[in-house]
Amino acid sequence: MILETLIVILGYFLGFFIIGTLIKNNSIVDQAWGIGFVLIAFYSMIRLDNYGLISILTTTLVTLWGGRLFYHIMKRNFGKPEDFRYASWRKEWGKFVIPRAFFQVYMLQGLLMMVIAFPIILIHQELMSRFSILTVLGVLVWIFGYVFEVVGDAQLRKFKSSPVNKGKLMMSGLWRYTRHPNYFGEAVMWWGIFIIAISAGASMLSVISPIAITFLLLYVSGVPLLEKAMVGRPGFEAYSRQTNKFIPWIPKK
């Protein structure tokens, strides 16, 4: 099932690669991220013919998150040039931009998606799973992460929509307690999915999913790239000293 789903996902990213290459904008891969998990959830649930309570619940949660993320990124990027990260790589890679984008942007994200989606597939494989207190805990953890991400994104969007805030850093609301509430919320959600998977009888190996997404957001593709872009901006040095990078906490004096 893992290999079969991987082939489907790599084909899915191949489609986005073709579109991104034609329009010369690899930012489109960000829109593929959320919906890709929804595809995995539905494909594995239908393919394994598991319509139990936990299976449907997990697919619903993944759809809520993935669908919202897709809409949020599409709305944010619509009509805008290629994101600074991909534009920088395009310039750095030069004439090799197409093959490098294929492997290092699209196919790599497909492989990472499979690692992170591992618990989803395991949940659909557990045909005799039963709802338990641990399942409830997993759902509550997921809800906490989802609300944190949604509220953080909404606060940032409202802040940026005001002309008086142009060029300023967002340092209020949830952003007062963590410099990246949306990334923190996303990581928490996957810890919730992991707990649900364990409650359904999945292997502890599924812990690779929340560990992988937390590591990626904190050390690779999320926080580091944004922090690098913010270095040198007025107020960032003080903000970074006062506010935790990832896990929310009371601001330091």
Phi and psi in degrees as GROMACS dihedral restraints (atoms count N, CA, C in turn):
[ dihedral_restraints ]
;  ai    aj    ak    al  type     phi  dphi    fc
    3     4     5     6     1   -62.8    20    10
    4     5     6     7     1   -47.9    20    10
    6     7     8     9     1   -64.0    20    10
    7     8     9    10     1   -41.3    20    10
    9    10    11    12     1   -62.8    20    10
   10    11    12    13     1   -45.1    20    10
   12    13    14    15     1   -66.9    20    10
   13    14    15    16     1   -37.1    20    10
   15    16    17    18     1   -60.6    20    10
   16    17    18    19     1   -42.1    20    10
   18    19    20    21     1   -61.9    20    10
   19    20    21    22     1   -41.7    20    10
   21    22    23    24     1   -62.3    20    10
   22    23    24    25     1   -44.8    20    10
   24    25    26    27     1   -68.7    20    10
   25    26    27    28     1   -40.3    20    10
   27    28    29    30     1   -65.2    20    10
   28    29    30    31     1   -36.2    20    10
   30    31    32    33     1   -65.7    20    10
   31    32    33    34     1   -37.8    20    10
   33    34    35    36     1   -62.0    20    10
   34    35    36    37     1   -45.5    20    10
   36    37    38    39     1   -71.7    20    10
   37    38    39    40     1   -27.9    20    10
   39    40    41    42     1   -60.8    20    10
   40    41    42    43     1   -41.0    20    10
   42    43    44    45     1   -61.1    20    10
   43    44    45    46     1   -43.7    20    10
   45    46    47    48     1   -68.0    20    10
   46    47    48    49     1   -33.6    20    10
   48    49    50    51     1   -62.6    20    10
   49    50    51    52     1   -43.1    20    10
   51    52    53    54     1   -62.5    20    10
   52    53    54    55     1   -44.6    20    10
   54    55    56    57     1   -65.1    20    10
   55    56    57    58     1   -46.2    20    10
   57    58    59    60     1   -60.9    20    10
   58    59    60    61     1   -37.3    20    10
   60    61    62    63     1   -69.7    20    10
   61    62    63    64     1   -40.9    20    10
   63    64    65    66     1   -65.8    20    10
   64    65    66    67     1   -39.7    20    10
   66    67    68    69     1   -93.5    20    10
   67    68    69    70     1    -0.1    20    10
   69    70    71    72     1    54.4    20    10
   70    71    72    73     1    49.0    20    10
   72    73    74    75     1  -149.8    20    10
   73    74    75    76     1    97.2    20    10
   75    76    77    78     1   -79.1    20    10
   76    77    78    79     1    -0.8    20    10
   78    79    80    81     1   -62.6    20    10
   79    80    81    82     1   -20.5    20    10
   81    82    83    84     1   -60.6    20    10
   82    83    84    85     1   -21.9    20    10
   84    85    86    87     1   -64.5    20    10
   85    86    87    88     1   -26.0    20    10
   87    88    89    90     1   -65.5    20    10
   88    89    90    91     1   -33.4    20    10
   90    91    92    93     1   -71.8    20    10
   91    92    93    94     1   -27.6    20    10
   93    94    95    96     1   -71.8    20    10
   94    95    96    97     1   -23.2    20    10
   96    97    98    99     1   -60.8    20    10
   97    98    99   100     1   -57.5    20    10
   99   100   101   102     1   -63.4    20    10
  100   101   102   103     1   -48.5    20    10
  102   103   104   105     1   -67.3    20    10
  103   104   105   106     1   -26.2    20    10
  105   106   107   108     1   -60.4    20    10
  106   107   108   109     1   -39.2    20    10
  108   109   110   111     1   -68.8    20    10
  109   110   111   112     1   -36.0    20    10
  111   112   113   114     1   -63.1    20    10
  112   113   114   115     1   -42.1    20    10
  114   115   116   117     1   -59.9    20    10
  115   116   117   118     1   -45.6    20    10
  117   118   119   120     1   -61.8    20    10
  118   119   120   121     1   -44.3    20    10
  120   121   122   123     1   -61.0    20    10
  121   122   123   124     1   -48.1    20    10
  123   124   125   126     1   -71.0    20    10
  124   125   126   127     1   -41.7    20    10
  126   127   128   129     1   -62.6    20    10
  127   128   129   130     1   -48.1    20    10
  129   130   131   132     1   -69.5    20    10
  130   131   132   133     1   -35.3    20    10
  132   133   134   135     1   -65.2    20    10
  133   134   135   136     1   -45.8    20    10
  135   136   137   138     1   -70.7    20    10
  136   137   138   139     1   -42.3    20    10
  138   139   140   141     1   -64.2    20    10
  139   140   141   142     1   -36.7    20    10
  141   142   143   144     1   -91.1    20    10
  142   143   144   145     1    -0.7    20    10
  144   145   146   147     1    53.8    20    10
  145   146   147   148     1    45.8    20    10
  147   148   149   150     1  -114.3    20    10
  148   149   150   151     1   108.2    20    10
  150   151   152   153     1  -118.1    20    10
  151   152   153   154     1    35.1    20    10
  153   154   155   156     1   -73.4    20    10
  154   155   156   157     1   170.5    20    10
  156   157   158   159     1   -59.3    20    10
  157   158   159   160     1   -48.5    20    10
  159   160   161   162     1   -68.0    20    10
  160   161   162   163     1   -36.2    20    10
  162   163   164   165     1   -63.9    20    10
  163   164   165   166     1   -47.5    20    10
  165   166   167   168     1   -66.4    20    10
  166   167   168   169     1   -39.7    20    10
  168   169   170   171     1   -60.4    20    10
  169   170   171   172     1   -47.1    20    10
  171   172   173   174     1   -61.7    20    10
  172   173   174   175     1   -45.2    20    10
  174   175   176   177     1   -61.7    20    10
  175   176   177   178     1   -37.6    20    10
  177   178   179   180     1   -64.5    20    10
  178   179   180   181     1   -45.4    20    10
  180   181   182   183     1   -62.8    20    10
  181   182   183   184     1   -45.1    20    10
  183   184   185   186     1   -63.6    20    10
  184   185   186   187     1   -38.4    20    10
  186   187   188   189     1   -66.7    20    10
  187   188   189   190     1   -41.3    20    10
  189   190   191   192     1   -59.3    20    10
  190   191   192   193     1   -47.6    20    10
  192   193   194   195     1   -68.8    20    10
  193   194   195   196     1   -51.6    20    10
  195   196   197   198     1   -64.5    20    10
  196   197   198   199     1   -41.1    20    10
  198   199   200   201     1   -65.3    20    10
  199   200   201   202     1   -42.9    20    10
  201   202   203   204     1   -65.6    20    10
  202   203   204   205     1   -42.3    20    10
  204   205   206   207     1   -63.5    20    10
  205   206   207   208     1   -41.7    20    10
  207   208   209   210     1   -59.8    20    10
  208   209   210   211     1   -47.8    20    10
  210   211   212   213     1   -65.2    20    10
  211   212   213   214     1   -41.8    20    10
  213   214   215   216     1   -61.3    20    10
  214   215   216   217     1   -46.3    20    10
  216   217   218   219     1   -71.6    20    10
  217   218   219   220     1   -40.1    20    10
  219   220   221   222     1   -62.0    20    10
  220   221   222   223     1   -44.3    20    10
  222   223   224   225     1   -65.3    20    10
  223   224   225   226     1   -39.1    20    10
  225   226   227   228     1   -68.8    20    10
  226   227   228   229     1   -37.8    20    10
  228   229   230   231     1   -94.6    20    10
  229   230   231   232     1   -11.1    20    10
  231   232   233   234     1   -59.4    20    10
  232   233   234   235     1   126.8    20    10
  234   235   236   237     1    76.0    20    10
  235   236   237   238     1     4.7    20    10
  237   238   239   240     1  -104.2    20    10
  238   239   240   241     1   158.0    20    10
  240   241   242   243     1   -69.3    20    10
  241   242   243   244     1   173.4    20    10
  243   244   245   246     1   -56.3    20    10
  244   245   246   247     1   136.4    20    10
  246   247   248   249     1   -53.9    20    10
  247   248   249   250     1   146.9    20    10
  249   250   251   252     1   -56.9    20    10
  250   251   252   253     1   -31.2    20    10
  252   253   254   255     1   -65.3    20    10
  253   254   255   256     1   -50.3    20    10
  255   256   257   258     1   -71.7    20    10
  256   257   258   259     1   -33.3    20    10
  258   259   260   261     1   -64.5    20    10
  259   260   261   262     1   -38.5    20    10
  261   262   263   264     1   -65.8    20    10
  262   263   264   265     1   -42.8    20    10
  264   265   266   267     1   -66.2    20    10
  265   266   267   268     1   -38.1    20    10
  267   268   269   270     1   -59.2    20    10
  268   269   270   271     1   -42.9    20    10
  270   271   272   273     1   -69.3    20    10
  271   272   273   274     1   -41.1    20    10
  273   274   275   276     1   -68.1    20    10
  274   275   276   277     1   -39.2    20    10
  276   277   278   279     1   -80.9    20    10
  277   278   279   280     1   -21.9    20    10
  279   280   281   282     1    57.1    20    10
  280   281   282   283     1  -126.4    20    10
  282   283   284   285     1   -70.4    20    10
  283   284   285   286     1   -11.8    20    10
  285   286   287   288     1   -98.2    20    10
  286   287   288   289     1    15.0    20    10
  288   289   290   291     1   -61.1    20    10
  289   290   291   292     1   -37.6    20    10
  291   292   293   294     1   -67.6    20    10
  292   293   294   295     1   -53.8    20    10
  294   295   296   297     1   -65.0    20    10
  295   296   297   298     1   -37.0    20    10
  297   298   299   300     1   -69.9    20    10
  298   299   300   301     1   -37.9    20    10
  300   301   302   303     1   -64.9    20    10
  301   302   303   304     1   -39.5    20    10
  303   304   305   306     1   -58.3    20    10
  304   305   306   307     1   -48.6    20    10
  306   307   308   309     1   -84.3    20    10
  307   308   309   310     1   -43.7    20    10
  309   310   311   312     1   -88.7    20    10
  310   311   312   313     1   -16.0    20    10
  312   313   314   315     1  -109.7    20    10
  313   314   315   316     1   -58.4    20    10
  315   316   317   318     1   -81.2    20    10
  316   317   318   319     1   -56.3    20    10
  318   319   320   321     1   -66.4    20    10
  319   320   321   322     1   -37.3    20    10
  321   322   323   324     1   -62.9    20    10
  322   323   324   325     1   -41.9    20    10
  324   325   326   327     1   -65.6    20    10
  325   326   327   328     1   -34.0    20    10
  327   328   329   330     1   -62.6    20    10
  328   329   330   331     1   -43.7    20    10
  330   331   332   333     1   -65.8    20    10
  331   332   333   334     1   -43.0    20    10
  333   334   335   336     1   -64.1    20    10
  334   335   336   337     1   -38.0    20    10
  336   337   338   339     1   -60.6    20    10
  337   338   339   340     1   -40.3    20    10
  339   340   341   342     1   -64.8    20    10
  340   341   342   343     1   -39.1    20    10
  342   343   344   345     1   -63.8    20    10
  343   344   345   346     1   -45.4    20    10
  345   346   347   348     1   -71.0    20    10
  346   347   348   349     1   -33.2    20    10
  348   349   350   351     1   -82.8    20    10
  349   350   351   352     1     0.1    20    10
  351   352   353   354     1   -49.1    20    10
  352   353   354   355     1   -47.5    20    10
  354   355   356   357     1   -62.7    20    10
  355   356   357   358     1   -30.9    20    10
  357   358   359   360     1   -61.7    20    10
  358   359   360   361     1   -47.0    20    10
  360   361   362   363     1   -64.5    20    10
  361   362   363   364     1   -41.1    20    10
  363   364   365   366     1   -63.1    20    10
  364   365   366   367     1   -38.1    20    10
  366   367   368   369     1   -61.5    20    10
  367   368   369   370     1   -42.8    20    10
  369   370   371   372     1   -70.3    20    10
  370   371   372   373     1   -19.8    20    10
  372   373   374   375     1   -80.5    20    10
  373   374   375   376     1   -20.2    20    10
  375   376   377   378     1   -86.3    20    10
  376   377   378   379     1    87.1    20    10
  378   379   380   381     1   -69.8    20    10
  379   380   381   382     1   -24.0    20    10
  381   382   383   384     1  -106.2    20    10
  382   383   384   385     1    18.9    20    10
  384   385   386   387     1   -67.2    20    10
  385   386   387   388     1   148.3    20    10
  387   388   389   390     1  -124.3    20    10
  388   389   390   391     1   146.3    20    10
  390   391   392   393     1   -67.9    20    10
  391   392   393   394     1   134.4    20    10
  393   394   395   396     1  -143.0    20    10
  394   395   396   397     1   179.5    20    10
  396   397   398   399     1   -60.6    20    10
  397   398   399   400     1   -36.0    20    10
  399   400   401   402     1   -65.2    20    10
  400   401   402   403     1   -35.7    20    10
  402   403   404   405     1   -63.3    20    10
  403   404   405   406     1   -44.0    20    10
  405   406   407   408     1   -60.3    20    10
  406   407   408   409     1   -43.1    20    10
  408   409   410   411     1   -59.8    20    10
  409   410   411   412     1   -44.8    20    10
  411   412   413   414     1   -61.4    20    10
  412   413   414   415     1   -41.5    20    10
  414   415   416   417     1   -65.1    20    10
  415   416   417   418     1   -41.9    20    10
  417   418   419   420     1   -64.2    20    10
  418   419   420   421     1   -40.6    20    10
  420   421   422   423     1   -63.0    20    10
  421   422   423   424     1   -43.5    20    10
  423   424   425   426     1   -61.2    20    10
  424   425   426   427     1   -45.4    20    10
  426   427   428   429     1   -61.0    20    10
  427   428   429   430     1   -42.3    20    10
  429   430   431   432     1   -58.9    20    10
  430   431   432   433     1   -46.9    20    10
  432   433   434   435     1   -65.0    20    10
  433   434   435   436     1   -41.2    20    10
  435   436   437   438     1   -63.4    20    10
  436   437   438   439     1   -47.0    20    10
  438   439   440   441     1   -62.5    20    10
  439   440   441   442     1   -41.1    20    10
  441   442   443   444     1   -60.5    20    10
  442   443   444   445     1   -44.8    20    10
  444   445   446   447     1   -67.8    20    10
  445   446   447   448     1   -46.0    20    10
  447   448   449   450     1   -63.9    20    10
  448   449   450   451     1   -45.9    20    10
  450   451   452   453     1   -65.7    20    10
  451   452   453   454     1   -42.4    20    10
  453   454   455   456     1   -59.8    20    10
  454   455   456   457     1   -45.4    20    10
  456   457   458   459     1   -63.9    20    10
  457   458   459   460     1   -41.2    20    10
  459   460   461   462     1   -65.5    20    10
  460   461   462   463     1   -41.0    20    10
  462   463   464   465     1   -64.6    20    10
  463   464   465   466     1   -41.5    20    10
  465   466   467   468     1   -66.8    20    10
  466   467   468   469     1   -41.1    20    10
  468   469   470   471     1   -62.9    20    10
  469   470   471   472     1   -42.7    20    10
  471   472   473   474     1   -65.5    20    10
  472   473   474   475     1   -40.2    20    10
  474   475   476   477     1   -62.2    20    10
  475   476   477   478     1   -46.0    20    10
  477   478   479   480     1   -71.0    20    10
  478   479   480   481     1   -23.1    20    10
  480   481   482   483     1   -73.7    20    10
  481   482   483   484     1   -15.4    20    10
  483   484   485   486     1   -89.0    20    10
  484   485   486   487     1   123.5    20    10
  486   487   488   489     1   -58.4    20    10
  487   488   489   490     1   -29.1    20    10
  489   490   491   492     1   -69.4    20    10
  490   491   492   493     1   -15.9    20    10
  492   493   494   495     1   -97.2    20    10
  493   494   495   496     1     5.1    20    10
  495   496   497   498     1   -59.6    20    10
  496   497   498   499     1   125.0    20    10
  498   499   500   501     1    85.5    20    10
  499   500   501   502     1    -5.3    20    10
  501   502   503   504     1   -93.5    20    10
  502   503   504   505     1   162.4    20    10
  504   505   506   507     1   -93.6    20    10
  505   506   507   508     1   141.8    20    10
  507   508   509   510     1   -77.7    20    10
  508   509   510   511     1   116.0    20    10
  510   511   512   513     1  -135.3    20    10
  511   512   513   514     1    20.3    20    10
  513   514   515   516     1  -121.2    20    10
  514   515   516   517     1   176.7    20    10
  516   517   518   519     1    63.7    20    10
  517   518   519   520     1  -138.6    20    10
  519   520   521   522     1   -66.5    20    10
  520   521   522   523     1   -24.3    20    10
  522   523   524   525     1   -71.1    20    10
  523   524   525   526     1    -8.1    20    10
  525   526   527   528     1   -78.6    20    10
  526   527   528   529     1   -23.4    20    10
  528   529   530   531     1  -105.5    20    10
  529   530   531   532     1   -20.6    20    10
  531   532   533   534     1  -151.2    20    10
  532   533   534   535     1   142.1    20    10
  534   535   536   537     1   -74.7    20    10
  535   536   537   538     1   -12.3    20    10
  537   538   539   540     1  -142.5    20    10
  538   539   540   541     1    67.6    20    10
  540   541   542   543     1   -63.4    20    10
  541   542   543   544     1   -31.9    20    10
  543   544   545   546     1   -68.3    20    10
  544   545   546   547     1   -41.0    20    10
  546   547   548   549     1   -69.5    20    10
  547   548   549   550     1   -38.9    20    10
  549   550   551   552     1   -60.9    20    10
  550   551   552   553     1   -45.4    20    10
  552   553   554   555     1   -60.6    20    10
  553   554   555   556     1   -40.4    20    10
  555   556   557   558     1   -64.4    20    10
  556   557   558   559     1   -42.3    20    10
  558   559   560   561     1   -62.7    20    10
  559   560   561   562     1   -42.9    20    10
  561   562   563   564     1   -60.9    20    10
  562   563   564   565     1   -39.8    20    10
  564   565   566   567     1   -57.9    20    10
  565   566   567   568     1   -41.6    20    10
  567   568   569   570     1   -73.4    20    10
  568   569   570   571     1   -26.4    20    10
  570   571   572   573     1   -67.5    20    10
  571   572   573   574     1   -35.0    20    10
  573   574   575   576     1   -64.3    20    10
  574   575   576   577     1   -43.6    20    10
  576   577   578   579     1   -62.2    20    10
  577   578   579   580     1   -38.3    20    10
  579   580   581   582     1   -61.9    20    10
  580   581   582   583     1   -44.5    20    10
  582   583   584   585     1   -63.3    20    10
  583   584   585   586     1   -40.2    20    10
  585   586   587   588     1   -62.0    20    10
  586   587   588   589     1   -41.5    20    10
  588   589   590   591     1   -61.7    20    10
  589   590   591   592     1   -44.0    20    10
  591   592   593   594     1   -62.9    20    10
  592   593   594   595     1   -39.6    20    10
  594   595   596   597     1   -65.2    20    10
  595   596   597   598     1   -25.2    20    10
  597   598   599   600     1   -86.4    20    10
  598   599   600   601     1    -3.2    20    10
  600   601   602   603     1    99.2    20    10
  601   602   603   604     1    10.3    20    10
  603   604   605   606     1   -70.5    20    10
  604   605   606   607     1   158.4    20    10
  606   607   608   609     1   -66.7    20    10
  607   608   609   610     1   150.6    20    10
  609   610   611   612     1   -64.9    20    10
  610   611   612   613     1   -13.4    20    10
  612   613   614   615     1   -61.3    20    10
  613   614   615   616     1   -19.9    20    10
  615   616   617   618     1   -66.5    20    10
  616   617   618   619     1    -9.9    20    10
  618   619   620   621     1   -64.9    20    10
  619   620   621   622     1   -16.0    20    10
  621   622   623   624     1   -60.1    20    10
  622   623   624   625     1   -27.6    20    10
  624   625   626   627     1   -65.4    20    10
  625   626   627   628     1   -59.9    20    10
  627   628   629   630     1   -65.8    20    10
  628   629   630   631     1   -31.7    20    10
  630   631   632   633     1   -64.8    20    10
  631   632   633   634     1   -43.9    20    10
  633   634   635   636     1   -64.0    20    10
  634   635   636   637     1   -48.2    20    10
  636   637   638   639     1   -68.1    20    10
  637   638   639   640     1   -37.1    20    10
  639   640   641   642     1   -64.6    20    10
  640   641   642   643     1   -44.1    20    10
  642   643   644   645     1   -63.1    20    10
  643   644   645   646     1   -45.0    20    10
  645   646   647   648     1   -62.6    20    10
  646   647   648   649     1   -45.4    20    10
  648   649   650   651     1   -67.6    20    10
  649   650   651   652     1   -38.6    20    10
  651   652   653   654     1   -83.6    20    10
  652   653   654   655     1   -31.5    20    10
  654   655   656   657     1  -123.8    20    10
  655   656   657   658     1   -10.0    20    10
  657   658   659   660     1  -123.1    20    10
  658   659   660   661     1   -77.1    20    10
  660   661   662   663     1  -100.8    20    10
  661   662   663   664     1   -14.6    20    10
  663   664   665   666     1  -100.9    20    10
  664   665   666   667     1   -86.4    20    10
  666   667   668   669     1   -56.9    20    10
  667   668   669   670     1   -50.7    20    10
  669   670   671   672     1   -57.5    20    10
  670   671   672   673     1   -41.7    20    10
  672   673   674   675     1   -67.6    20    10
  673   674   675   676     1   -40.8    20    10
  675   676   677   678     1   -70.8    20    10
  676   677   678   679     1   -39.2    20    10
  678   679   680   681     1   -64.2    20    10
  679   680   681   682     1   -38.9    20    10
  681   682   683   684     1   -62.3    20    10
  682   683   684   685     1   -38.2    20    10
  684   685   686   687     1   -71.5    20    10
  685   686   687   688     1   -24.2    20    10
  687   688   689   690     1   -91.2    20    10
  688   689   690   691     1   -16.2    20    10
  690   691   692   693     1   -59.3    20    10
  691   692   693   694     1   131.2    20    10
  693   694   695   696     1    95.7    20    10
  694   695   696   697     1   -14.1    20    10
  696   697   698   699     1   -74.3    20    10
  697   698   699   700     1   144.9    20    10
  699   700   701   702     1   -56.0    20    10
  700   701   702   703     1   126.0    20    10
  702   703   704   705     1    91.4    20    10
  703   704   705   706     1   -12.0    20    10
  705   706   707   708     1   -68.8    20    10
  706   707   708   709     1   -38.6    20    10
  708   709   710   711     1   -60.6    20    10
  709   710   711   712     1   -45.6    20    10
  711   712   713   714     1   -66.9    20    10
  712   713   714   715     1   -41.1    20    10
  714   715   716   717     1   -62.0    20    10
  715   716   717   718     1   -42.4    20    10
  717   718   719   720     1   -68.7    20    10
  718   719   720   721     1   -27.5    20    10
  720   721   722   723     1   -76.4    20    10
  721   722   723   724     1   -32.9    20    10
  723   724   725   726     1   -88.3    20    10
  724   725   726   727     1   -29.9    20    10
  726   727   728   729     1  -115.9    20    10
  727   728   729   730     1   133.4    20    10
  729   730   731   732     1   -57.4    20    10
  730   731   732   733     1   145.9    20    10
  732   733   734   735     1   -68.3    20    10
  733   734   735   736     1   -41.5    20    10
  735   736   737   738     1  -130.9    20    10
  736   737   738   739     1   -63.8    20    10
  738   739   740   741     1   -76.5    20    10
  739   740   741   742     1   125.0    20    10
  741   742   743   744     1   -60.8    20    10
  742   743   744   745     1   139.5    20    10
  744   745   746   747     1  -159.8    20    10
  745   746   747   748     1   165.5    20    10
  747   748   749   750     1   -61.9    20    10
  748   749   750   751     1   131.4    20    10
  750   751   752   753     1   -59.1    20    10
  751   752   753   754     1   141.9    20    10
  753   754   755   756     1   -76.5    20    10
  754   755   756   757     1   148.6    20    10
